Amino acid sequence: MVTIADVARHAGVAPSTVSYVLTGKRAISEETADRVWGSIRSLGYRPRGGMPSSAAVGAIGVLLPLRGGVNVAVAMRFVRAVVDTSRRRDRDVLVITADEGADGVLRAAESVAGLVVMDVEMDDPRVPALRSSPTPSVLIGVPTDPSGLSCVDLGFSAAYAMCVDHLADRGHLDIALLGAPRAVYERRTGYAERGVAGFSAAALRRGVNFVVRACESDGLAAKRLLAEHSEITGIVVHNEAALPAVVAGARSSVDVVAVCPDEVARRTEPKVSSVHVPAEDLGRRAVELLAARIDGAAPFGVELSRPVLTGRS
């Protein structure tokens, strides 16, 4: 069985640092936290009993299964916002990485005051347990049927459509979407599936030709795409890890627009237009809504942030 000590050795940190990353009890640098999460995923570490033994009533649990296609760096933006907002409310945070479905939800719900649920699928197997549990929860993501749930997310369908309109307005007639890794689509992750639907509908509405491809973090899908479809002059990218490779490998005549945090789009060379993914705002709002749910003061419902596109090219 993999232990915290094993994770610490793999990441090159002290065991206490691993515990702090899991519980959010102390501030850990982004670089160190990302390294620890990478080791947790590589080694397949699972906290004993599904969560750290320091779990306490009053804490907030974050259900973040580290499975294929999950970008740890992106997920950590949400987690850090949850931790920071929870600290200001004098609550500890337990980050639970085991992918145990409904059973994991029920075990976690027994030890925390509320749950923030991430990596939500369209037909998420955790949803029935979340509905039936007396422990309040908020999902960062939206399943097919959100009734009886509290959800926050970016309006990904509208975000992708906004990218299509941006490219069409600039005269592009042949465009492509390079999205998440294949594993994300295979398990029907909500943001990815809604994004593809929004992209496709907008392309049909604007009368442009389009191609949709899954994209791994190495960005090689972009090279294959442009080799097979020389007519493509506009690409929408929603894959933060692959974005630098896509931009570097694209012809100068190809216009790239990304769905990602603004700071990521500003770091590319050349800079690209982008729809901002407000991870910090969504993580903060999830905790605010969860606190209201714990107090019995918030109804169920879905809150979608309106996408905003910033042109940079």
Residue frames as qw, qx, qy, qz and C-alpha x, y, z in Angstrom:
[[0.000, 0.888, 0.459, 0.000, 0.00, 0.00, 0.00],
 [0.385, 0.497, -0.029, 0.777, 1.34, 3.44, -0.96],
 [0.425, -0.661, -0.443, 0.431, 1.87, 5.70, 2.07],
 [0.032, 0.998, 0.043, -0.037, 2.29, 9.43, 2.61],
 [0.497, -0.643, 0.448, 0.373, 6.00, 8.74, 3.15],
 [0.625, 0.186, 0.616, 0.443, 6.20, 7.14, -0.31],
 [0.291, 0.869, 0.341, 0.209, 4.51, 10.18, -1.87],
 [0.260, -0.935, 0.144, 0.193, 6.88, 12.49, 0.01],
 [0.591, -0.365, 0.548, 0.466, 9.97, 10.66, -1.24],
 [0.538, 0.457, 0.584, 0.400, 8.67, 10.64, -4.81],
 [0.138, 0.933, 0.253, 0.216, 7.91, 14.38, -4.70],
 [0.552, 0.269, -0.272, 0.741, 11.08, 15.29, -2.80],
 [0.277, -0.617, 0.090, -0.731, 9.24, 16.88, 0.14],
 [0.102, -0.173, 0.809, -0.552, 8.60, 16.16, 3.80],
 [0.141, -0.380, -0.911, -0.078, 5.63, 13.90, 4.74],
 [0.009, -0.580, -0.491, 0.650, 4.10, 16.86, 6.58],
 [0.138, 0.342, -0.312, -0.876, 4.05, 18.80, 3.30],
 [0.213, -0.159, -0.863, -0.430, 2.00, 16.04, 1.67],
 [0.148, -0.526, -0.778, 0.311, -0.45, 16.20, 4.59],
 [0.024, 0.528, 0.161, -0.833, -0.74, 19.98, 4.27],
 [0.182, 0.133, -0.592, -0.774, -1.48, 19.67, 0.54],
 [0.246, -0.305, -0.899, -0.195, -4.22, 17.11, 1.28],
 [0.235, -0.616, -0.670, 0.340, -5.81, 19.01, 4.15],
 [0.149, 0.751, 0.223, 0.603, -5.17, 22.62, 3.17],
 [0.559, -0.738, -0.292, 0.239, -4.08, 23.44, 6.72],
 [0.368, -0.647, 0.190, 0.641, -1.04, 25.43, 5.59],
 [0.503, 0.810, -0.098, -0.283, -0.20, 27.45, 2.51],
 [0.721, -0.160, 0.534, 0.412, 2.02, 25.49, 0.12],
 [0.071, 0.528, -0.398, -0.747, 3.60, 27.00, -2.98],
 [0.777, 0.435, 0.009, -0.455, 1.88, 26.26, -6.27],
 [0.479, 0.550, -0.677, -0.097, 4.99, 24.53, -7.66],
 [0.091, -0.259, 0.905, -0.325, 5.32, 22.25, -4.63],
 [0.630, 0.182, 0.508, -0.558, 1.60, 21.45, -4.52],
 [0.738, 0.494, -0.246, -0.388, 1.59, 20.55, -8.22],
 [0.318, 0.464, -0.825, 0.055, 4.58, 18.26, -7.66],
 [0.321, -0.093, 0.820, -0.464, 2.86, 16.53, -4.73],
 [0.732, 0.334, 0.259, -0.534, -0.35, 16.03, -6.73],
 [0.608, 0.537, -0.526, -0.254, 1.69, 14.61, -9.59],
 [0.100, 0.325, -0.913, 0.224, 3.28, 12.09, -7.22],
 [0.537, 0.085, 0.615, -0.571, -0.10, 11.19, -5.70],
 [0.774, 0.443, -0.028, -0.453, -1.42, 10.42, -9.16],
 [0.468, 0.545, -0.690, -0.089, 1.72, 8.59, -10.36],
 [0.020, 0.246, -0.913, 0.326, 1.86, 6.34, -7.31],
 [0.523, -0.346, -0.665, -0.406, -1.89, 5.80, -7.03],
 [0.123, 0.013, -0.692, 0.712, -1.96, 7.00, -3.41],
 [0.453, -0.558, -0.491, -0.492, -5.33, 6.74, -1.65],
 [0.201, -0.461, 0.505, -0.701, -5.78, 8.19, 1.86],
 [0.129, -0.089, -0.962, 0.224, -6.67, 5.50, 4.40],
 [0.139, 0.524, 0.727, -0.421, -10.42, 5.13, 4.66],
 [0.318, 0.708, 0.515, 0.365, -10.85, 7.36, 1.59],
 [0.006, 0.918, 0.005, 0.397, -9.60, 10.51, 3.37],
 [0.300, 0.448, -0.585, 0.605, -6.91, 11.77, 5.74],
 [0.507, -0.387, -0.732, 0.241, -7.29, 10.59, 9.34],
 [0.167, -0.160, -0.322, 0.918, -7.33, 14.21, 10.50],
 [0.198, -0.462, -0.557, -0.661, -10.86, 14.65, 9.16],
 [0.051, -0.230, -0.622, 0.747, -13.01, 16.65, 11.52],
 [0.086, 0.735, 0.672, 0.024, -16.67, 17.60, 11.71],
 [0.026, -0.890, -0.085, 0.447, -16.99, 21.12, 10.32],
 [0.290, -0.389, 0.585, 0.650, -14.48, 20.55, 7.55],
 [0.661, 0.575, -0.042, -0.480, -15.27, 20.80, 3.84],
 [0.687, -0.097, 0.666, 0.273, -14.47, 17.80, 1.67],
 [0.394, 0.638, -0.349, -0.562, -13.35, 18.22, -1.94],
 [0.830, 0.113, 0.545, 0.031, -14.05, 15.18, -4.11],
 [0.338, 0.783, -0.392, -0.344, -11.41, 15.34, -6.85],
 [0.926, -0.006, 0.364, 0.098, -10.78, 11.92, -8.41],
 [0.012, -0.717, 0.547, 0.433, -7.36, 11.96, -10.07],
 [0.779, 0.222, 0.586, 0.042, -8.06, 9.88, -13.15],
 [0.547, 0.136, 0.514, 0.646, -7.08, 9.81, -16.81],
 [0.217, 0.629, 0.414, 0.621, -7.13, 13.17, -18.58],
 [0.342, -0.900, -0.252, 0.094, -7.41, 15.30, -15.43],
 [0.440, 0.595, -0.204, 0.641, -5.02, 18.26, -15.65],
 [0.584, -0.476, -0.485, 0.444, -3.71, 18.54, -12.10],
 [0.272, -0.048, -0.062, 0.959, -2.47, 22.11, -12.57],
 [0.282, -0.368, -0.373, -0.803, -5.92, 23.24, -13.73],
 [0.619, -0.516, -0.584, -0.094, -7.70, 21.35, -10.94],
 [0.536, -0.287, -0.413, 0.678, -5.42, 22.93, -8.36],
 [0.002, -0.248, -0.067, -0.966, -6.58, 26.42, -9.34],
 [0.574, -0.485, -0.392, -0.531, -10.07, 25.44, -8.22],
 [0.745, -0.365, -0.499, 0.251, -8.80, 23.65, -5.10],
 [0.393, 0.008, -0.281, 0.876, -6.68, 26.60, -3.99],
 [0.252, -0.362, -0.136, -0.887, -9.69, 28.89, -4.28],
 [0.724, -0.453, -0.457, -0.249, -11.77, 26.45, -2.21],
 [0.686, -0.223, -0.441, 0.534, -9.02, 26.25, 0.43],
 [0.204, 0.156, -0.142, 0.956, -8.49, 30.02, 0.63],
 [0.427, -0.417, -0.228, -0.769, -12.21, 30.77, 0.89],
 [0.773, -0.398, -0.491, -0.049, -12.73, 28.01, 3.47],
 [0.550, -0.062, -0.423, 0.717, -9.86, 29.29, 5.62],
 [0.066, -0.278, 0.054, -0.957, -11.48, 32.70, 5.76],
 [0.682, -0.381, -0.219, -0.584, -14.53, 30.91, 7.15],
 [0.346, -0.503, 0.703, -0.366, -12.42, 28.99, 9.71],
 [0.947, 0.076, 0.198, -0.243, -13.01, 25.65, 8.04],
 [0.383, -0.416, 0.760, 0.321, -10.44, 22.97, 7.21],
 [0.716, 0.465, -0.240, -0.461, -10.45, 21.34, 3.80],
 [0.638, -0.208, 0.737, 0.087, -9.97, 17.64, 3.05],
 [0.492, 0.526, -0.452, -0.526, -9.06, 16.85, -0.56],
 [0.743, -0.043, 0.654, -0.136, -10.19, 13.31, -1.40],
 [0.236, 0.547, -0.591, -0.544, -8.59, 11.91, -4.55],
 [0.327, 0.015, 0.944, 0.025, -9.95, 8.35, -4.53],
 [0.450, 0.093, -0.448, -0.767, -12.23, 7.51, -7.46],
 [0.054, 0.070, 0.962, -0.259, -14.78, 5.47, -5.50],
 [0.245, -0.378, -0.659, -0.602, -18.08, 6.68, -6.94],
 [0.534, -0.609, -0.241, -0.535, -21.18, 6.66, -4.74],
 [0.812, -0.380, -0.366, 0.250, -19.48, 4.67, -1.95],
 [0.497, 0.081, -0.190, 0.843, -16.81, 7.34, -1.66],
 [0.194, -0.521, -0.135, -0.820, -19.45, 10.06, -1.43],
 [0.715, -0.564, -0.320, -0.262, -21.24, 8.29, 1.41],
 [0.769, -0.247, -0.306, 0.504, -18.02, 7.72, 3.37],
 [0.310, 0.238, -0.072, 0.918, -16.86, 11.29, 2.90],
 [0.331, -0.587, -0.264, -0.691, -20.27, 12.70, 3.85],
 [0.738, -0.530, -0.413, 0.059, -20.03, 11.05, 7.27],
 [0.682, -0.308, -0.171, 0.642, -16.94, 13.04, 8.22],
 [0.229, 0.055, 0.110, 0.966, -17.43, 16.55, 6.82],
 [0.212, 0.503, 0.442, -0.711, -19.95, 19.35, 7.02],
 [0.593, 0.698, 0.114, -0.383, -20.24, 19.71, 3.26],
 [0.710, -0.008, 0.554, 0.435, -18.80, 18.54, -0.05],
 [0.320, 0.731, -0.262, -0.543, -17.44, 20.31, -3.12],
 [0.809, 0.139, 0.562, 0.103, -17.60, 17.87, -6.03],
 [0.127, 0.706, -0.425, -0.553, -15.30, 18.21, -9.06],
 [0.048, 0.245, -0.867, -0.431, -14.76, 16.50, -12.43],
 [0.572, 0.271, 0.539, -0.555, -18.50, 16.08, -12.89],
 [0.132, 0.026, 0.862, 0.489, -19.73, 13.74, -15.62],
 [0.431, -0.116, -0.345, -0.826, -22.97, 14.06, -17.58],
 [0.828, -0.303, -0.353, -0.313, -24.26, 10.83, -16.01],
 [0.093, 0.553, -0.675, 0.479, -22.15, 11.04, -12.88],
 [0.647, -0.233, -0.726, -0.016, -22.52, 7.92, -10.69],
 [0.266, -0.080, -0.580, 0.765, -22.05, 10.08, -7.58],
 [0.259, -0.275, -0.147, -0.914, -25.22, 12.10, -8.18],
 [0.657, -0.440, -0.524, -0.316, -27.77, 9.71, -6.59],
 [0.637, -0.307, -0.502, 0.498, -25.68, 9.56, -3.40],
 [0.168, 0.072, -0.129, 0.975, -25.31, 13.35, -3.35],
 [0.416, -0.381, -0.325, -0.759, -29.08, 13.77, -3.68],
 [0.741, -0.426, -0.500, -0.142, -29.86, 11.27, -0.92],
 [0.571, -0.069, -0.486, 0.658, -27.18, 12.34, 1.54],
 [0.266, -0.892, -0.352, 0.094, -28.13, 14.78, 4.32],
 [0.497, -0.467, 0.138, 0.718, -24.68, 16.35, 3.93],
 [0.380, 0.863, 0.089, -0.321, -24.93, 19.47, 1.71],
 [0.652, -0.073, 0.478, 0.584, -22.91, 19.55, -1.50],
 [0.345, 0.826, -0.057, -0.442, -22.05, 21.86, -4.38],
 [0.817, 0.196, 0.409, 0.356, -20.84, 20.62, -7.75],
 [0.015, 0.688, -0.348, -0.637, -18.30, 22.50, -9.85],
 [0.070, 0.084, -0.859, -0.500, -19.80, 21.21, -13.06],
 [0.622, 0.146, 0.187, -0.747, -23.28, 20.28, -14.24],
 [0.323, 0.030, 0.939, 0.119, -24.64, 16.76, -14.89],
 [0.086, -0.282, -0.722, -0.626, -27.38, 15.98, -17.40],
 [0.437, -0.682, -0.499, -0.308, -30.07, 16.22, -14.71],
 [0.256, 0.287, -0.467, 0.796, -29.15, 18.84, -12.09],
 [0.555, -0.579, -0.231, -0.552, -32.46, 18.67, -10.23],
 [0.811, -0.572, -0.120, -0.011, -32.01, 18.49, -6.47],
 [0.770, -0.069, -0.034, 0.633, -28.42, 19.71, -6.77],
 [0.059, -0.955, 0.040, 0.288, -26.45, 22.93, -6.39],
 [0.789, 0.193, 0.285, 0.510, -24.04, 23.52, -9.28],
 [0.030, 0.899, -0.139, -0.414, -21.66, 26.26, -10.40],
 [0.720, 0.076, 0.480, 0.496, -19.69, 26.36, -13.64],
 [0.037, 0.414, -0.336, -0.845, -18.66, 28.44, -16.60],
 [0.724, 0.498, 0.272, -0.392, -21.20, 28.40, -19.42],
 [0.440, -0.329, 0.689, 0.473, -18.99, 26.21, -21.60],
 [0.491, 0.530, 0.655, 0.223, -21.49, 25.82, -24.43],
 [0.159, 0.973, 0.156, -0.059, -21.69, 29.60, -24.75],
 [0.364, -0.740, 0.412, 0.388, -17.91, 29.93, -24.34],
 [0.528, -0.021, 0.713, 0.461, -17.16, 27.61, -27.26],
 [0.371, 0.750, 0.524, 0.161, -19.84, 29.30, -29.37],
 [0.077, -0.960, 0.049, 0.264, -18.20, 32.65, -28.62],
 [0.440, -0.464, 0.596, 0.486, -14.90, 31.29, -29.95],
 [0.487, 0.370, 0.706, 0.357, -16.58, 30.11, -33.16],
 [0.190, 0.928, 0.321, -0.011, -18.18, 33.52, -33.66],
 [0.281, -0.815, 0.291, 0.415, -14.80, 35.19, -33.08],
 [0.449, -0.190, 0.704, 0.516, -13.18, 33.09, -35.82],
 [0.380, 0.593, 0.668, 0.242, -16.13, 33.41, -38.21],
 [0.036, 0.963, 0.163, -0.213, -16.18, 37.19, -37.75],
 [0.260, -0.702, 0.473, 0.464, -12.51, 37.22, -38.78],
 [0.564, 0.563, -0.370, -0.477, -13.38, 35.45, -42.02],
 [0.125, -0.309, 0.942, 0.037, -12.40, 31.87, -41.25],
 [0.749, 0.114, -0.244, -0.606, -14.46, 29.29, -43.14],
 [0.854, 0.034, -0.518, 0.036, -12.67, 26.10, -42.03],
 [0.257, -0.665, 0.478, -0.513, -12.10, 25.70, -38.30],
 [0.696, -0.035, -0.711, 0.093, -11.30, 22.99, -35.76],
 [0.588, -0.697, 0.190, -0.365, -11.67, 22.26, -32.08],
 [0.573, 0.235, -0.711, 0.334, -8.76, 20.70, -30.19],
 [0.605, -0.630, -0.051, -0.484, -10.28, 19.75, -26.87],
 [0.592, -0.584, 0.501, -0.241, -9.58, 17.60, -23.85],
 [0.034, -0.340, 0.933, 0.111, -7.75, 14.25, -23.80],
 [0.505, -0.075, -0.716, -0.476, -9.73, 11.29, -25.12],
 [0.304, -0.217, -0.862, 0.343, -10.35, 9.85, -21.64],
 [0.138, 0.224, 0.348, -0.900, -12.28, 12.99, -20.68],
 [0.532, 0.135, -0.325, -0.770, -14.72, 12.49, -23.56],
 [0.465, -0.017, -0.876, -0.129, -14.99, 8.76, -23.00],
 [0.207, -0.338, -0.795, 0.459, -16.37, 9.26, -19.50],
 [0.041, -0.716, -0.514, -0.471, -18.59, 12.13, -20.76],
 [0.333, -0.344, -0.351, 0.805, -17.22, 14.86, -18.54],
 [0.164, 0.803, 0.529, -0.220, -19.77, 17.66, -18.46],
 [0.012, -0.802, 0.135, 0.582, -17.72, 20.70, -19.45],
 [0.203, -0.292, 0.740, 0.570, -16.14, 18.88, -22.40],
 [0.234, 0.410, 0.856, 0.213, -19.37, 17.45, -23.79],
 [0.126, 0.859, 0.400, -0.295, -21.24, 20.75, -23.45],
 [0.129, -0.678, 0.335, 0.641, -18.34, 22.56, -25.08],
 [0.227, -0.019, 0.822, 0.522, -18.38, 20.30, -28.14],
 [0.185, 0.653, 0.734, 0.018, -22.15, 20.77, -28.44],
 [0.010, 0.876, 0.142, -0.460, -21.78, 24.55, -28.28],
 [0.199, -0.482, 0.565, 0.639, -18.93, 24.54, -30.79],
 [0.245, 0.191, 0.865, 0.394, -20.79, 22.33, -33.28],
 [0.153, 0.768, 0.609, -0.124, -24.06, 24.24, -33.03],
 [0.035, -0.834, 0.056, 0.548, -22.31, 27.58, -33.52],
 [0.228, -0.306, 0.691, 0.614, -20.33, 26.30, -36.51],
 [0.222, 0.445, 0.829, 0.257, -23.53, 25.07, -38.16],
 [0.054, 0.860, 0.399, -0.314, -25.23, 28.38, -37.39],
 [0.064, -0.782, 0.265, 0.560, -22.38, 30.35, -38.97],
 [0.818, 0.561, 0.036, -0.121, -22.09, 28.03, -41.96],
 [0.090, 0.755, -0.648, -0.030, -18.42, 27.18, -41.44],
 [0.863, 0.125, -0.490, -0.012, -16.79, 23.79, -41.95],
 [0.381, -0.699, 0.481, -0.367, -15.50, 22.21, -38.76],
 [0.737, 0.119, -0.653, 0.127, -13.53, 19.31, -37.31],
 [0.594, -0.684, 0.238, -0.351, -13.50, 18.16, -33.66],
 [0.727, 0.263, -0.590, 0.233, -10.51, 16.31, -32.21],
 [0.748, -0.654, -0.046, 0.106, -9.51, 15.10, -28.76],
 [0.407, 0.747, -0.368, 0.375, -6.05, 16.33, -27.81],
 [0.816, -0.360, -0.292, 0.345, -3.52, 14.88, -25.38],
 [0.344, -0.886, 0.000, 0.312, -1.22, 17.14, -23.38],
 [0.585, -0.240, 0.420, 0.651, 1.66, 16.79, -25.87],
 [0.289, 0.705, -0.011, -0.648, -0.30, 18.69, -28.52],
 [0.253, -0.176, 0.810, 0.500, 0.60, 16.20, -31.28],
 [0.374, 0.583, 0.718, -0.066, -3.05, 16.18, -32.35],
 [0.186, 0.855, 0.016, -0.485, -2.51, 19.68, -33.74],
 [0.084, -0.502, 0.693, 0.511, 0.27, 18.52, -36.06],
 [0.276, 0.191, 0.922, 0.191, -1.83, 15.62, -37.32],
 [0.290, 0.736, 0.514, -0.331, -4.85, 17.88, -37.74],
 [0.175, 0.817, -0.187, -0.516, -3.03, 20.46, -39.86],
 [0.160, -0.320, 0.832, 0.425, -1.29, 17.75, -41.88],
 [0.249, 0.344, 0.901, 0.094, -4.64, 16.13, -42.71],
 [0.145, 0.845, 0.514, 0.000, -6.63, 19.36, -43.13],
 [0.452, -0.016, 0.104, 0.886, -4.50, 22.01, -44.78],
 [0.041, -0.619, -0.434, -0.653, -7.63, 24.09, -45.37],
 [0.485, -0.735, -0.443, 0.168, -8.07, 24.85, -41.65],
 [0.312, 0.537, -0.118, 0.775, -7.23, 28.44, -40.72],
 [0.362, -0.565, 0.245, -0.700, -8.84, 28.75, -37.28],
 [0.590, -0.092, -0.784, 0.171, -8.47, 26.55, -34.19],
 [0.545, -0.656, 0.108, -0.511, -10.28, 26.63, -30.85],
 [0.530, 0.199, -0.752, 0.337, -8.14, 25.05, -28.10],
 [0.622, -0.617, 0.140, -0.461, -9.46, 23.94, -24.72],
 [0.942, -0.126, -0.176, 0.255, -6.44, 22.12, -23.39],
 [0.207, -0.956, 0.205, 0.010, -4.15, 24.24, -21.26],
 [0.696, -0.432, 0.494, 0.291, -1.30, 21.72, -21.22],
 [0.674, 0.287, 0.530, 0.428, -1.27, 21.40, -25.01],
 [0.226, 0.944, 0.203, -0.131, -1.79, 25.09, -25.85],
 [0.189, -0.785, 0.420, 0.414, 1.92, 26.09, -26.10],
 [0.449, -0.107, 0.793, 0.396, 2.63, 23.19, -28.47],
 [0.425, 0.668, 0.607, 0.070, -0.44, 23.99, -30.57],
 [0.109, 0.963, 0.011, -0.245, 0.53, 27.65, -30.91],
 [0.298, -0.634, 0.583, 0.411, 4.17, 26.83, -31.66],
 [0.440, 0.016, 0.834, 0.333, 3.24, 24.24, -34.29],
 [0.433, 0.731, 0.500, -0.168, 0.52, 26.21, -36.07],
 [0.485, 0.391, 0.324, 0.712, 1.20, 27.94, -39.36],
 [0.127, -0.178, -0.161, 0.962, 1.38, 31.73, -39.21],
 [0.309, -0.171, -0.434, -0.829, -1.88, 31.87, -41.16],
 [0.490, -0.412, -0.767, -0.054, -3.74, 29.86, -38.49],
 [0.267, -0.540, 0.169, -0.780, -5.73, 31.89, -35.97],
 [0.477, -0.174, -0.822, 0.259, -5.83, 30.30, -32.49],
 [0.406, -0.530, 0.117, -0.735, -8.36, 31.14, -29.77],
 [0.368, 0.052, -0.874, 0.314, -8.22, 29.37, -26.41],
 [0.638, -0.625, -0.209, -0.398, -10.57, 28.54, -23.56],
 [0.720, -0.063, -0.446, 0.528, -8.27, 28.95, -20.55],
 [0.365, -0.782, -0.232, 0.448, -7.32, 31.33, -17.73],
 [0.313, 0.949, -0.013, 0.025, -6.27, 34.73, -19.09],
 [0.311, -0.795, 0.495, 0.165, -2.76, 34.47, -17.67],
 [0.718, -0.028, 0.646, 0.257, -2.15, 31.29, -19.68],
 [0.566, 0.719, 0.353, 0.196, -3.20, 32.96, -22.94],
 [0.023, 0.984, -0.173, -0.024, -0.97, 35.94, -22.16],
 [0.542, -0.583, 0.564, 0.217, 2.06, 33.66, -21.67],
 [0.800, 0.308, 0.459, 0.233, 1.88, 32.06, -25.12],
 [0.082, -0.650, 0.354, 0.667, 4.09, 33.39, -27.88],
 [0.067, -0.316, -0.026, -0.946, 2.48, 34.86, -29.80],
 [0.281, 0.139, 0.626, -0.714, -0.32, 35.77, -27.40],
 [0.108, -0.286, -0.840, -0.448, -3.72, 34.35, -28.33],
 [0.478, -0.308, -0.051, -0.821, -7.30, 35.50, -27.91],
 [0.260, -0.061, -0.936, 0.231, -9.11, 33.60, -25.18],
 [0.589, -0.570, -0.271, -0.505, -12.26, 33.01, -23.20],
 [0.045, -0.492, 0.669, -0.556, -11.31, 33.20, -19.54],
 [0.695, -0.306, -0.649, -0.051, -11.95, 30.17, -17.31],
 [0.221, -0.692, 0.272, -0.632, -12.60, 31.79, -13.89],
 [0.680, -0.088, -0.707, 0.173, -11.33, 28.93, -11.70],
 [0.202, 0.024, -0.558, 0.804, -10.73, 31.15, -8.68],
 [0.422, -0.103, 0.045, -0.900, -14.19, 32.73, -8.89],
 [0.760, -0.117, -0.499, -0.400, -15.89, 29.36, -9.32],
 [0.572, -0.049, -0.718, 0.393, -14.01, 27.81, -6.39],
 [0.012, -0.039, 0.422, -0.906, -14.87, 30.77, -4.19],
 [0.564, -0.102, -0.146, -0.807, -18.52, 30.73, -5.23],
 [0.699, -0.099, -0.698, -0.122, -18.77, 26.99, -4.58],
 [0.369, -0.106, -0.689, 0.614, -17.68, 27.51, -0.96],
 [0.224, -0.024, 0.189, -0.956, -20.00, 30.49, -0.50],
 [0.675, -0.091, -0.375, -0.629, -22.94, 28.51, -1.82],
 [0.642, -0.087, -0.749, 0.137, -21.97, 25.46, 0.24],
 [0.132, -0.013, -0.576, 0.807, -21.82, 27.57, 3.40],
 [0.473, -0.029, 0.012, -0.880, -25.33, 28.80, 2.66],
 [0.732, -0.061, -0.592, -0.332, -26.47, 25.22, 2.02],
 [0.448, -0.033, -0.765, 0.462, -24.98, 24.13, 5.36],
 [0.090, 0.096, 0.432, -0.892, -26.94, 26.92, 7.03],
 [0.230, 0.502, 0.831, -0.063, -30.09, 25.87, 5.17],
 [0.116, 0.718, 0.160, -0.667, -30.28, 29.22, 3.40],
 [0.147, 0.454, -0.561, -0.676, -29.74, 28.33, -0.27],
 [0.844, 0.293, 0.250, -0.374, -32.09, 26.62, -2.73],
 [0.695, 0.002, 0.603, 0.391, -30.96, 24.08, -5.30],
 [0.474, 0.851, 0.101, -0.204, -30.06, 25.39, -8.73],
 [0.772, 0.169, 0.229, 0.569, -27.43, 25.96, -11.41],
 [0.040, -0.926, 0.062, 0.369, -25.27, 29.09, -11.63],
 [0.775, 0.311, 0.264, 0.483, -23.39, 29.56, -14.89],
 [0.250, -0.653, 0.115, 0.706, -20.77, 32.30, -15.25],
 [0.589, 0.788, 0.127, -0.130, -21.08, 34.27, -18.47],
 [0.784, 0.009, 0.226, 0.579, -18.05, 33.78, -20.72],
 [0.069, 0.945, -0.081, -0.309, -15.90, 36.77, -21.68],
 [0.833, 0.288, 0.191, 0.432, -13.60, 36.73, -24.71],
 [0.199, -0.856, 0.189, 0.439, -10.51, 38.93, -24.84],
 [0.776, 0.605, 0.043, 0.173, -8.97, 39.54, -28.26],
 [0.517, -0.704, 0.295, 0.388, -5.16, 39.66, -28.33],
 [0.653, 0.089, 0.512, 0.551, -4.05, 38.92, -31.89]]
